Amino acid sequence: MLDRTKDIDSLTNFKRNTTQYLQRIKESGNPLILTVNGKAEVVVQDAESYQKLLELVDHIQAIEGIQAGLNSVQEGRTFPAKQTLTKLKQKHGISN
């Protein structure tokens, strides 16, 4: 989790002490927000934590897709597979 007292610093300080900042990021797993002229501009994060974040996003997107499918079923916007396959066969001139 982000610690506002430790995980926000200036880009200038980061450039001056890159090695120390990278070590801290790797040890804590926390991202570092870098500021330019007092405004948040960049987030630096270790690769392992970033990969976990991407996996979490994928997981959430899968859950949203499943929920959308369940909503379609509940709202009656689905058709039996046999009916759909029959229509596709007719549409594309496929015989059994």
Phi, psi and omega per residue, in radians:
M1 nan 2.579 -3.113
L2 -1.232 2.276 3.058
D3 -1.889 1.851 -3.045
R4 -1.052 -0.396 -3.137
T5 -1.434 -0.378 -3.082
K6 -2.056 -0.438 -2.935
D7 -1.810 0.353 3.035
I8 -2.294 2.237 3.126
D9 -2.709 3.021 -3.100
S10 -1.463 2.655 3.067
L11 -1.057 -0.629 3.127
T12 -1.058 -0.826 3.107
N13 -1.099 -0.680 3.118
F14 -1.074 -0.763 3.131
K15 -1.092 -0.676 -3.112
R16 -1.237 -0.554 -3.019
N17 -2.275 0.750 -3.039
T18 -0.942 -0.825 -3.081
T19 -1.030 -0.791 -3.118
Q20 -1.155 -0.723 3.124
Y21 -1.125 -0.760 3.140
L22 -1.090 -0.693 3.097
Q23 -1.090 -0.766 3.137
R24 -1.106 -0.735 3.129
I25 -1.100 -0.763 -3.113
K26 -1.149 -0.729 -3.121
E27 -1.206 -0.740 -3.061
S28 -1.460 -0.495 -3.046
G29 1.353 0.014 -3.136
N30 -1.549 2.505 3.048
P31 -1.269 2.854 3.083
L32 -2.117 2.182 3.092
I33 -1.607 2.192 3.130
L34 -1.837 2.392 -3.109
T35 -1.915 2.658 3.005
V36 -2.232 2.121 -3.077
N37 0.947 0.678 3.076
G38 1.394 0.019 -3.115
K39 -1.937 2.310 3.112
A40 -1.044 2.202 -3.092
E41 -2.184 -0.600 -3.007
V42 -2.487 2.555 3.018
V43 -2.041 2.262 3.095
V44 -1.929 2.306 -3.072
Q45 -2.499 2.571 3.100
D46 -1.252 2.688 -3.020
A47 -1.072 -0.684 -3.115
E48 -1.125 -0.780 3.117
S49 -1.149 -0.664 3.117
Y50 -1.121 -0.728 3.114
Q51 -1.080 -0.731 3.097
K52 -1.068 -0.693 3.116
L53 -1.105 -0.766 3.107
L54 -1.088 -0.709 3.112
E55 -1.129 -0.664 3.103
L56 -1.134 -0.725 3.098
V57 -1.077 -0.784 3.099
D58 -1.022 -0.739 -3.141
H59 -1.087 -0.805 3.138
I60 -1.099 -0.727 3.119
Q61 -1.117 -0.640 3.095
A62 -1.136 -0.755 3.122
I63 -1.083 -0.729 3.115
E64 -1.089 -0.693 3.102
G65 -1.124 -0.753 3.102
I66 -1.098 -0.754 3.132
Q67 -1.099 -0.704 3.103
A68 -1.080 -0.713 3.097
G69 -1.124 -0.744 3.110
L70 -1.115 -0.680 3.093
N71 -1.099 -0.691 3.109
S72 -1.067 -0.730 3.122
V73 -1.121 -0.824 -3.122
Q74 -1.104 -0.553 -3.113
E75 -1.571 0.058 3.086
G76 1.279 0.445 -3.135
R77 -1.712 0.564 3.126
T78 -2.212 2.836 3.121
F79 -2.294 2.632 3.077
P80 -1.046 2.559 -3.102
A81 -1.019 -0.748 -3.131
K82 -1.047 -0.741 3.134
Q83 -1.108 -0.753 -3.135
T84 -1.147 -0.767 3.127
L85 -1.111 -0.697 3.104
T86 -1.065 -0.796 3.119
K87 -1.095 -0.711 3.120
L88 -1.129 -0.730 3.109
K89 -1.074 -0.766 3.120
Q90 -1.116 -0.789 -3.104
K91 -1.061 -0.674 -3.058
H92 -1.802 0.141 3.079
G93 1.115 0.683 3.138
I94 -1.701 2.272 3.080
S95 -1.715 2.815 -3.132
N96 -1.117 nan nan
